[in-house]
């Protein structure tokens, strides 16, 4: 078996603002000390790329556009509005209030939506 991903963290200067943001946008409820227990798809897909892109955690959502609206309303910003990679996936890119780059994957029936 290959080595599994077992943990990630999201950091910023105001941890309470980040907890509030992720609770409002994704219904992630951080426990004491900011700890989260989240559902994940298994196996978890990932890429290793040559281009200079930033690392991002991608969150599966039903509607990328509506979620990007919620991101902005909760204090985040949009890097790239909803876009389609034909035959592959529907994405949107944003930053949380601390400036952490994150991504969205539009989901349909528990799987990434393929346009």
MMTF fields as JSON, N, C-alpha, C and O atoms, coordinates in Angstrom:
{
  "mmtfVersion": "1.0.0",
  "mmtfProducer": "UNKNOWN",
  "numBonds": 459,
  "numAtoms": 460,
  "numGroups": 115,
  "numChains": 1,
  "numModels": 1,
  "chainsPerModel": [1],
  "groupsPerChain": [115],
  "chainIdList": ["A"],
  "bondAtomList": [4, 2, 8, 6, 12, 10, 16, 14, 20, 18, 24, 22, 28, 26, 32, 30, 36, 34, 40, 38, 44, 42, 48, 46, 52, 50, 56, 54, 60, 58, 64, 62, 68, 66, 72, 70, 76, 74, 80, 78, 84, 82, 88, 86, 92, 90, 96, 94, 100, 98, 104, 102, 108, 106, 112, 110, 116, 114, 120, 118, 124, 122, 128, 126, 132, 130, 136, 134, 140, 138, 144, 142, 148, 146, 152, 150, 156, 154, 160, 158, 164, 162, 168, 166, 172, 170, 176, 174, 180, 178, 184, 182, 188, 186, 192, 190, 196, 194, 200, 198, 204, 202, 208, 206, 212, 210, 216, 214, 220, 218, 224, 222, 228, 226, 232, 230, 236, 234, 240, 238, 244, 242, 248, 246, 252, 250, 256, 254, 260, 258, 264, 262, 268, 266, 272, 270, 276, 274, 280, 278, 284, 282, 288, 286, 292, 290, 296, 294, 300, 298, 304, 302, 308, 306, 312, 310, 316, 314, 320, 318, 324, 322, 328, 326, 332, 330, 336, 334, 340, 338, 344, 342, 348, 346, 352, 350, 356, 354, 360, 358, 364, 362, 368, 366, 372, 370, 376, 374, 380, 378, 384, 382, 388, 386, 392, 390, 396, 394, 400, 398, 404, 402, 408, 406, 412, 410, 416, 414, 420, 418, 424, 422, 428, 426, 432, 430, 436, 434, 440, 438, 444, 442, 448, 446, 452, 450, 456, 454],
  "bondOrderList": [1, 1, 1, 1, 1, 1, 1, 1, 1, 1, 1, 1, 1, 1, 1, 1, 1, 1, 1, 1, 1, 1, 1, 1, 1, 1, 1, 1, 1, 1, 1, 1, 1, 1, 1, 1, 1, 1, 1, 1, 1, 1, 1, 1, 1, 1, 1, 1, 1, 1, 1, 1, 1, 1, 1, 1, 1, 1, 1, 1, 1, 1, 1, 1, 1, 1, 1, 1, 1, 1, 1, 1, 1, 1, 1, 1, 1, 1, 1, 1, 1, 1, 1, 1, 1, 1, 1, 1, 1, 1, 1, 1, 1, 1, 1, 1, 1, 1, 1, 1, 1, 1, 1, 1, 1, 1, 1, 1, 1, 1, 1, 1, 1, 1],
  "groupList": [{"groupName": "UNK", "atomNameList": ["N", "CA", "C", "O"], "elementList": ["N", "C", "C", "O"], "formalChargeList": [0, 0, 0, 0], "bondAtomList": [1, 0, 2, 1, 3, 2], "bondOrderList": [1, 1, 2], "singleLetterCode": "X", "chemCompType": "L-PEPTIDE LINKING"}],
  "groupTypeList": [0, 0, 0, 0, 0, 0, 0, 0, 0, 0, 0, 0, 0, 0, 0, 0, 0, 0, 0, 0, 0, 0, 0, 0, 0, 0, 0, 0, 0, 0, 0, 0, 0, 0, 0, 0, 0, 0, 0, 0, 0, 0, 0, 0, 0, 0, 0, 0, 0, 0, 0, 0, 0, 0, 0, 0, 0, 0, 0, 0, 0, 0, 0, 0, 0, 0, 0, 0, 0, 0, 0, 0, 0, 0, 0, 0, 0, 0, 0, 0, 0, 0, 0, 0, 0, 0, 0, 0, 0, 0, 0, 0, 0, 0, 0, 0, 0, 0, 0, 0, 0, 0, 0, 0, 0, 0, 0, 0, 0, 0, 0, 0, 0, 0, 0],
  "groupIdList": [1, 2, 3, 4, 5, 6, 7, 8, 9, 10, 11, 12, 13, 14, 15, 16, 17, 18, 19, 20, 21, 22, 23, 24, 25, 26, 27, 28, 29, 30, 31, 32, 33, 34, 35, 36, 37, 38, 39, 40, 41, 42, 43, 44, 45, 46, 47, 48, 49, 50, 51, 52, 53, 54, 55, 56, 57, 58, 59, 60, 61, 62, 63, 64, 65, 66, 67, 68, 69, 70, 71, 72, 73, 74, 75, 76, 77, 78, 79, 80, 81, 82, 83, 84, 85, 86, 87, 88, 89, 90, 91, 92, 93, 94, 95, 96, 97, 98, 99, 100, 101, 102, 103, 104, 105, 106, 107, 108, 109, 110, 111, 112, 113, 114, 115],
  "secStructList": [7, 7, 7, 7, 7, 7, 7, 7, 7, 7, 7, 7, 1, 7, 2, 2, 2, 2, 2, 2, 2, 2, 2, 2, 2, 2, 7, 7, 7, 7, 7, 4, 4, 4, 7, 7, 7, 7, 7, 7, 7, 1, 1, 7, 7, 7, 7, 7, 7, 1, 1, 7, 7, 7, 7, 7, 3, 3, 3, 3, 3, 1, 7, 2, 2, 2, 2, 2, 2, 2, 2, 2, 2, 6, 6, 7, 3, 3, 3, 3, 3, 3, 3, 3, 3, 6, 6, 6, 3, 3, 3, 3, 3, 3, 3, 7, 6, 6, 7, 7, 3, 3, 3, 3, 3, 3, 3, 3, 6, 6, 3, 3, 7, 7, 7],
  "xCoordList": [0.829, 0.0, 0.881, 1.888, 0.495, 1.245, 0.911, -0.072, 1.731, 1.53, 0.291, 0.198, -0.659, -1.891, -1.705, -0.83, -2.525, -2.61, -3.415, -4.515, -2.879, -3.544, -3.94, -4.648, -3.495, -3.761, -3.485, -2.599, -4.226, -3.859, -4.319, -5.221, -3.685, -4.154, -4.325, -3.728, -5.151, -5.432, -5.069, -5.645, -4.122, -3.609, -3.812, -3.922, -3.86, -3.952, -3.812, -3.781, -3.727, -3.501, -4.703, -4.541, -5.907, -7.107, -7.844, -8.687, -7.513, -8.092, -9.599, -10.292, -10.127, -11.578, -12.281, -13.354, -11.693, -12.268, -12.267, -13.221, -11.207, -11.158, -12.186, -12.849, -12.33, -13.355, -14.743, -15.537, -15.027, -16.327, -16.53, -17.6, -15.514, -15.593, -15.92, -16.864, -15.164, -15.38, -16.693, -17.3, -17.126, -18.439, -19.558, -20.494, -19.463, -20.499, -20.553, -21.641, -19.404, -19.377, -19.564, -20.291, -18.926, -18.931, -19.567, -19.59, -20.077, -20.655, -19.627, -19.973, -18.355, -17.3, -17.299, -17.101, -17.512, -17.549, -16.278, -16.083, -15.42, -14.155, -14.398, -15.143, -13.764, -13.859, -12.838, -12.24, -12.65, -11.688, -10.304, -9.873, -9.625, -8.298, -8.343, -7.3, -9.537, -9.66, -9.678, -9.605, -9.773, -9.713, -10.971, -12.092, -10.757, -11.845, -11.792, -10.714, -12.942, -13.062, -13.987, -15.176, -13.435, -14.161, -14.311, -13.481, -15.389, -15.557, -14.606, -14.34, -14.103, -13.241, -13.669, -14.24, -13.38, -13.598, -12.4, -11.26, -12.657, -11.551, -11.714, -12.82, -10.669, -9.354, -9.365, -10.167, -8.477, -8.362, -7.473, -6.323, -8.007, -7.237, -6.275, -6.551, -5.153, -4.151, -3.332, -3.371, -2.596, -1.708, -0.349, -0.236, 0.673, 1.998, 2.216, 2.139, 2.496, 2.567, 3.866, 4.502, 4.239, 5.457, 5.224, 6.126, 4.025, 3.794, 3.885, 3.897, 3.948, 4.162, 2.899, 2.861, 1.881, 0.625, 0.839, 1.72, 0.006, 0.049, -0.629, -1.476, -0.256, -0.959, -2.336, -2.497, -3.319, -4.709, -5.365, -5.073, -6.254, -7.164, -8.453, -8.923, -9.023, -10.259, -11.421, -11.325, -12.51, -13.691, -14.81, -15.07, -15.465, -16.569, -17.849, -18.246, -18.502, -19.744, -20.754, -20.389, -22.012, -23.075, -23.094, -23.393, -22.774, -22.874, -21.689, -21.649, -20.719, -19.518, -19.866, -19.34, -20.723, -21.05, -21.692, -21.299, -22.668, -23.324, -22.328, -22.391, -21.416, -20.435, -19.45, -19.06, -19.039, -18.157, -18.854, -18.21, -20.154, -20.914, -20.859, -20.695, -20.994, -20.925, -19.525, -19.373, -18.504, -17.114, -16.944, -16.4, -17.411, -17.284, -18.086, -17.601, -19.314, -20.164, -19.544, -19.788, -18.738, -18.123, -16.725, -16.055, -16.283, -15.005, -13.859, -12.74, -14.105, -13.066, -13.1, -13.845, -12.287, -12.252, -12.158, -11.708, -12.589, -12.581, -11.329, -11.068, -10.556, -9.415, -9.884, -9.523, -10.697, -11.201, -12.639, -12.897, -13.595, -14.978, -15.134, -14.194, -16.312, -16.613, -16.114, -16.379, -15.389, -14.942, -14.952, -14.849, -15.077, -15.146, -13.865, -13.348, -13.371, -12.316, -13.054, -13.354, -13.351, -14.208, -13.746, -12.579, -14.703, -14.438, -13.724, -13.412, -13.455, -12.681, -13.407, -13.736, -13.666, -14.182, -14.675, -14.343, -15.477, -15.913, -15.273, -15.391, -14.597, -13.834, -14.16, -14.784, -13.734, -13.7, -12.572, -12.319, -11.885, -10.749, -10.987, -11.489, -10.629, -10.849, -9.756, -8.893, -9.812, -8.933, -9.8, -10.782, -9.43, -10.155, -9.731, -8.866, -10.311, -9.965, -8.488, -8.016, -7.759, -6.327, -5.488, -4.264, -6.139, -5.415, -4.98, -4.265, -5.395, -5.042, -5.743, -6.959, -4.997, -5.629, -6.344, -5.772, -7.595, -8.414, -9.147, -9.17, -9.746, -10.482, -11.794, -12.008, -12.665, -13.958, -14.078, -13.624, -14.678, -15.011, -16.513, -17.074, -17.171, -18.623, -18.932, -18.387, -19.821, -20.15, -21.576, -22.447, -21.786, -23.12, -23.223, -22.431, -24.179, -24.339, -23.141, -22.839, -22.442, -21.303, -20.006, -18.999, -20.013, -18.796, -18.578, -19.509, -17.338, -17.032, -17.846, -17.919, -18.461, -19.273, -18.341, -17.388, -18.626, -17.824, -18.647, -19.682, -18.182, -18.951, -18.822, -19.412],
  "yCoordList": [-1.176, 0.0, 1.249, 1.304, 2.253, 3.504, 4.31, 4.029, 5.306, 6.126, 7.008, 7.734, 6.965, 7.743, 9.186, 9.471, 10.089, 11.431, 11.309, 10.757, 11.815, 11.648, 12.962, 12.951, 14.095, 15.353, 16.522, 16.438, 17.603, 18.877, 19.968, 19.762, 21.15, 22.251, 23.49, 23.618, 24.395, 25.661, 26.725, 26.761, 27.586, 28.526, 29.973, 30.277, 30.851, 32.277, 33.026, 32.417, 34.354, 35.142, 35.204, 35.536, 34.888, 34.943, 33.61, 33.426, 32.684, 31.343, 31.351, 30.53, 32.248, 32.298, 32.749, 32.241, 33.691, 34.133, 32.983, 32.825, 32.183, 31.025, 29.978, 29.405, 29.719, 28.757, 29.212, 28.411, 30.501, 31.051, 30.938, 30.536, 31.287, 31.22, 29.803, 29.612, 28.813, 27.429, 26.853, 25.998, 27.312, 26.889, 27.464, 26.749, 28.755, 29.404, 28.879, 28.684, 28.647, 28.258, 26.756, 26.344, 25.933, 24.486, 23.674, 22.445, 24.339, 23.662, 22.781, 21.745, 23.205, 22.513, 23.086, 24.288, 22.264, 22.712, 22.287, 21.112, 23.263, 22.989, 22.806, 23.562, 21.803, 21.557, 22.371, 23.306, 22.005, 22.685, 22.647, 21.6, 23.756, 23.819, 23.883, 23.814, 24.015, 24.131, 22.809, 22.799, 21.706, 20.399, 20.097, 20.334, 19.569, 19.189, 17.699, 17.115, 17.097, 15.74, 15.835, 16.117, 15.597, 15.819, 14.541, 13.636, 14.488, 13.379, 13.577, 14.708, 12.486, 12.543, 11.464, 10.441, 11.718, 10.688, 9.752, 10.196, 8.473, 7.529, 6.677, 6.216, 6.459, 7.046, 8.544, 9.02, 9.277, 10.712, 10.986, 10.55, 11.706, 12.019, 13.167, 14.025, 13.184, 14.24, 14.334, 13.439, 15.417, 15.62, 16.095, 16.786, 15.732, 16.333, 17.024, 16.4, 18.352, 19.132, 19.914, 20.214, 20.232, 20.999, 22.499, 23.237, 22.973, 24.413, 25.044, 24.329, 26.37, 27.033, 27.248, 28.159, 26.447, 26.621, 26.451, 25.713, 27.156, 27.022, 25.725, 25.201, 25.211, 24.029, 24.459, 25.541, 23.631, 23.917, 22.643, 21.546, 22.811, 21.757, 22.038, 23.175, 21.027, 21.173, 20.556, 19.432, 21.296, 20.873, 20.582, 21.39, 19.449, 19.09, 19.785, 19.72, 20.46, 21.182, 20.912, 20.511, 21.135, 20.911, 21.993, 21.707, 23.233, 24.364, 25.299, 26.018, 25.292, 26.111, 27.597, 28.308, 28.071, 29.501, 29.949, 30.971, 29.2, 29.548, 29.517, 30.362, 28.56, 28.47, 29.627, 30.159, 30.032, 31.197, 32.457, 33.321, 32.569, 33.689, 33.655, 34.694, 32.465, 32.31, 32.625, 33.195, 32.258, 32.565, 34.071, 34.542, 34.825, 36.279, 36.869, 37.749, 36.38, 36.875, 36.624, 37.382, 35.559, 35.2, 35.806, 35.537, 36.622, 37.311, 36.797, 37.294, 35.808, 35.308, 36.057, 37.024, 35.603, 36.225, 35.148, 34.031, 35.501, 34.573, 34.81, 35.933, 33.752, 33.814, 33.574, 34.315, 32.526, 32.166, 31.693, 30.733, 32.363, 31.904, 30.516, 29.971, 29.969, 28.63, 28.486, 29.334, 27.403, 27.094, 25.594, 24.815, 25.209, 23.79, 23.371, 24.083, 22.212, 21.547, 20.434, 19.392, 20.651, 19.72, 18.259, 17.927, 17.42, 15.999, 15.609, 14.435, 16.603, 16.296, 16.703, 15.85, 18.033, 18.51, 19.947, 20.648, 20.382, 21.769, 22.299, 21.683, 23.441, 23.982, 25.44, 26.11, 25.922, 27.325, 27.478, 26.567, 28.626, 28.833, 30.06, 31.077, 29.966, 31.072, 31.138, 30.264, 32.209, 32.361, 32.607, 33.346, 31.984, 32.219, 33.576, 34.23, 34.018, 35.34, 35.525, 36.66, 34.45, 34.538, 34.525, 34.642, 34.384, 34.352, 32.972, 32.842, 31.929, 30.567, 30.206, 30.366, 29.721, 29.319, 27.986, 27.012, 27.956, 26.757, 26.577, 27.489, 25.409, 25.153, 24.454, 23.88, 24.52, 23.848, 22.907, 23.225, 21.766, 20.81, 20.627, 20.294, 20.846, 20.663, 19.17, 18.422, 18.753, 17.344, 17.076, 17.944, 15.867, 15.433, 13.948, 13.153, 13.571, 12.173, 11.573, 10.392, 12.395, 11.908, 11.829, 11.356, 12.289, 12.26, 13.613, 14.406, 13.871, 15.115, 15.199, 14.244, 16.357, 16.583, 16.725, 17.504, 15.976, 16.015, 16.695, 16.175, 17.875, 18.603, 17.987, 18.489],
  "zCoordList": [0.0, 0.0, 0.0, 0.705, -0.795, -0.793, 0.464, 1.15, 0.753, 1.949, 1.776, 0.786, 2.709, 2.586, 3.054, 3.872, 2.535, 3.094, 4.374, 4.367, 5.469, 6.752, 7.417, 8.424, 6.871, 7.55, 6.618, 5.767, 6.764, 6.159, 7.102, 7.914, 6.992, 7.804, 6.944, 5.875, 7.434, 6.783, 7.813, 8.9, 7.476, 8.464, 8.039, 6.851, 9.021, 8.778, 10.086, 11.156, 10.004, 11.208, 12.156, 13.33, 11.661, 12.499, 12.384, 11.506, 13.285, 13.186, 13.383, 12.782, 14.202, 14.388, 13.108, 12.783, 12.382, 11.108, 10.104, 9.342, 10.099, 9.196, 9.597, 8.732, 10.878, 11.334, 10.883, 10.39, 11.054, 10.668, 9.152, 8.695, 8.386, 6.927, 6.464, 5.697, 6.913, 6.466, 6.994, 6.349, 8.148, 8.666, 7.791, 7.433, 7.448, 6.65, 5.223, 4.68, 4.612, 3.204, 3.009, 2.105, 3.834, 3.613, 4.746, 4.681, 5.774, 6.942, 7.654, 8.223, 7.617, 8.359, 9.772, 9.951, 10.745, 12.13, 12.842, 13.154, 13.093, 13.765, 15.255, 15.878, 15.803, 17.236, 17.991, 17.457, 19.231, 20.078, 19.432, 18.95, 19.422, 18.809, 17.294, 16.644, 16.714, 15.265, 14.522, 13.293, 15.223, 14.578, 13.78, 14.232, 12.587, 11.689, 11.405, 11.299, 11.286, 10.774, 9.573, 9.717, 8.382, 7.145, 6.348, 6.421, 5.585, 4.66, 3.48, 3.075, 2.938, 1.755, 0.771, 1.148, -0.486, -1.492, -1.468, -1.331, -1.601, -1.68, -2.924, -3.207, -3.658, -3.413, -3.709, -4.513, -3.059, -3.237, -4.448, -4.49, -5.425, -6.629, -6.353, -5.515, -7.055, -6.901, -8.179, -9.023, -8.311, -9.462, -9.003, -7.991, -9.734, -9.624, -10.951, -12.009, -10.89, -12.117, -12.204, -11.193, -13.417, -13.664, -13.586, -13.191, -13.957, -14.012, -12.617, -11.615, -12.548, -11.248, -10.423, -9.596, -10.621, -9.885, -8.385, -7.944, -7.608, -6.154, -5.74, -6.464, -4.574, -4.071, -3.615, -3.05, -3.852, -3.486, -2.993, -3.469, -2.032, -1.635, -2.402, -2.422, -3.025, -3.799, -3.029, -2.537, -2.931, -2.198, -3.195, -4.087, -3.051, -3.929, -3.502, -2.338, -4.467, -4.186, -5.293, -6.398, -4.986, -5.963, -7.049, -8.208, -6.671, -7.594, -7.366, -6.368, -8.292, -8.142, -8.076, -7.219, -8.944, -8.968, -7.657, -7.094, -7.17, -5.907, -4.751, -3.858, -4.759, -3.684, -3.756, -2.717, -4.949, -5.073, -4.567, -3.972, -4.795, -4.235, -2.715, -2.075, -2.132, -0.674, -0.16, 0.921, -0.927, -0.56, -0.406, 0.593, -1.399, -1.366, -0.204, 0.507, -0.014, 1.07, 2.439, 3.377, 2.562, 3.84, 4.015, 5.012, 3.049, 3.217, 2.382, 2.508, 1.524, 0.631, -0.692, -0.851, -1.64, -2.96, -4.036, -3.78, -5.236, -6.358, -7.192, -7.622, -7.421, -8.346, -9.773, -10.688, -9.956, -11.28, -11.122, -10.395, -11.803, -11.723, -12.344, -12.922, -12.217, -12.739, -14.174, -15.026, -14.423, -15.784, -15.99, -15.042, -17.241, -17.587, -18.292, -19.153, -17.915, -18.659, -19.405, -18.822, -20.703, -21.445, -21.33, -21.539, -20.994, -20.86, -19.585, -19.38, -18.703, -17.494, -16.213, -15.389, -16.037, -14.751, -14.872, -15.828, -13.886, -13.74, -12.453, -11.395, -12.554, -11.432, -11.161, -11.982, -10.01, -9.626, -8.624, -7.835, -8.641, -7.749, -6.879, -7.356, -5.612, -4.683, -3.64, -3.556, -2.837, -1.681, -0.454, -0.512, 0.647, 1.887, 2.456, 1.872, 3.573, 4.104, 4.451, 4.516, 4.673, 4.959, 3.682, 3.745, 2.521, 1.256, 0.819, -0.175, 1.539, 1.154, -0.155, -0.26, -1.16, -2.422, -2.267, -1.777, -2.69, -2.605, -3.925, -4.751, -4.131, -5.359, -5.082, -4.014, -6.074, -6.014, -7.198, -8.297, -6.985, -8.039, -7.994, -6.95, -9.136, -9.171, -9.2, -10.012, -8.292, -8.122, -8.592, -8.527, -9.062, -9.484, -9.171, -9.676, -8.352, -7.996, -7.289, -7.465, -6.474, -5.722, -6.493, -5.966, -7.74, -8.57, -9.216, -9.353, -9.613, -10.3, -11.573, -12.346, -11.784, -12.986, -14.195, -14.168, -15.233, -16.46, -17.545, -17.96, -18.012, -19.031, -20.418, -21.374]
}
